[in-house]
């Protein structure tokens, strides 16, 4: 039996930190109930209990989001575009290829270009080889191309793609100025009449405002989606023909 695609754990350092903190706080809270516990620890028991349970639940929610829920969000994001099946698609900040693979399944006569800087802190196992392995496991390797590049300076000509997507990537760019560059680059490489699809956990209002200023049509921003413990939004827009 062939391997199934595996899309990694998002923000692995945060997940690890939450799990370790819960693993320390909860046993301490339990010990604080014992007669042998020092008085200072007994005083901290309510705080330790709340913090331990809260961090443990957040760790579990982030794992669930990474292992299951983000695939549903990716599907909902791609549903915003009217697919013919022959589109040229770009996945900006592809990670291990979640959006790339899902898009490739929708374009049996098209192609998908997956591009990333491969930052391990953002996603466990974040490598070009991971994208290729997932595309192969999903049976779409023949139409997924993997490249290395920066979202703020995409190495593609103007209007190269029919659909440009990005999922939980742009918020990782530290400065507002560079995030604006990334949105401008996404706009630039989208062909006239093409679709832009973005999902992120921060700054989506700024993205929508910039796209509107650039002249986007059919601009849509979803209500909040609770994923990875944050309120986040999907955006879709059409670049005028």
Phi, psi and omega in degrees: 000133181287155180291151175270151175302142178231120190257009170080175179255123179284144182047058185300328178295321178293315180299315179298317180297317178297317180296317180293318180297318178295322181293336176271314187292318184294312176299324178295320179296323178292316179296328181298343178278344184286152179297332183278354182291140178294157184299321182297326179286325177298322179295329182274354187304314180299320180292318179297320180296311181297316181294316182296313180294317181298313180291325177296315179295321179295320177300313179296320180294320179293323176295316178298319179298316182289320188273339184222305191292327182294335177292324177291321179295320178300318178296318179295324178295314181293334178296344181286347180258145176272104188274135171264326181113355181238019185288153168264121188241142173240130175251109184271118184075057193288342184060231180265015169094020180305305182289324181299312181295316179297322178291320181300328178293338182266354182232068182300337178250012183245205181209154178231130173252123180252126183227142182199164173264352174063054178273116185294333182292338183274334185200134178294140179063033185281091181219159175298323179298326178296321177296313182297320179296318180291322177296321178294316180297327181274354179078024181236017185299334182290345181234019176240122176248136184248131179226163176251131181185173185255131179299335181277351180209071184294133185275050182226153179288160177304139174064033185281340190231146177282325180225130175238123181238157177205134185227121179046052183235308193296330179297339179287347177283122192296318188259148178298325180297317180286328175297322177295324176297319180297316178296319179296323178291319176301316178298317184298317186275355175279133179289154172304129185090356182276170185250140176245130183229120183227135171231131180207166185257356175213160166067013184293332176297320178293321178297315181296319179298317180294316179298321178297318179294330178284346178107017182301143175252159179051038181290129183223135176233125185289167167291172183294142175241127183273101182220140184056027176077016181225159174273127187219170189218154169258146177231137171227148180203159178241133175278127185304141179287000000 
